[in-house]
Amino acid sequence: MTKHDLKELAVIGAELGAAKAENEKLRAEVEALRVALLGIASVNPAERGIEWAKSYASDGLKGAGSELYARWLETFKEAEALRKDADRRAALSQQAESEELDYSYHSHEFAKAQPEPTDTFTAVEMATAAAQGFRDGQAAVEQAAAQDEQQPYMWVRVENDYIEDYTQDANLAEIWLTEDWPVTMPLYAAPIAQTALQLEQSRPANKLRALAEIWDQNADEADEFGNAQAAEALRLAAFE
C-alpha cells in the first residue's frame, strides 16, 4: 500500500467520523423531540394542574394546543428525514471504505503473486557499467590511427581549365550509393594523392572554397562548357 492510498483512507475515515458524529447529534435531537411529543400526548389535563385543564377546555386555548402539537409533529418529521439522510450517507461512506480496503487488499495480493524480476541491478552497478562504457569508447578513439591522407574528390584538367567528368561521375555515384540505388557503371577510383591538396571531407565549406578558387583563377578564359561544368560541381558539392 502506497502513501497515496494511506492518505485516501485517512480522508475517508475523517468523512466517516464526521458523518457518524452528525448522525449521533441528530439521533439525540430526534429522541428529545420524541420524548416531548409523547409527554404532550400522554399527560392528562388533570395531571397538568387545574389551571391547565381549564385553559385546555376553552376553545381558544384548545386551538392553540392543536397548533402547537402540529408544529411539534412537523419538526419531528423533519428530524426523522434528517436522521434517515445521515444514516444513508454513513452507509455510503462505510461501503466506499469497504470497497477501497477490498481493492487495496486484492492489489496487494496481486503484487505479491507476481514473480520477482531476475535481472535486477543496483544503482552502483548501473553507474559502474556506464563509466566503463565511457572509458572503453574513449580508449578506442585515442588508439585509432591518425588519418593524414584523403582521397581526392575532384579532378581538374589544367590546360583546358574545366572540371573533368570524373568529378561529376564520382559525386553522382556517391549520391546513388547513399540512397542505396543500383550502380551499373564502374566507379572511378583514384589513388591517394600524396602531394595533392588535402581537404577534410567532413567540412563542406572547404570544398566550396576550393571550387570557388578554381572558378576564379581563369574565369575570363573559361568557355561556356567549362562554366556549366563548374556550376554543376558546385551544386553537387553543396549537397554532400
KACOR-V847015 format. One line per field, one symbol per residue. psi: psi as a letter, one per 40 degrees, with the letter a starting at -180 (. if undefined). Layout:
psi: ???
This chain:
psi: hiddddddddddddddddddddddddddddddddddddddddhiddeeiddddddddiddddddddddddddddddddddddddddddddddddddddddddddddddddddehihidgiiiddddddddddddddddddddeiihhehihiehhhhddefihiddddddddddddddefihheiihhhiihhdeihhiheegddddddddddddedfddehiddddddddddddddde.
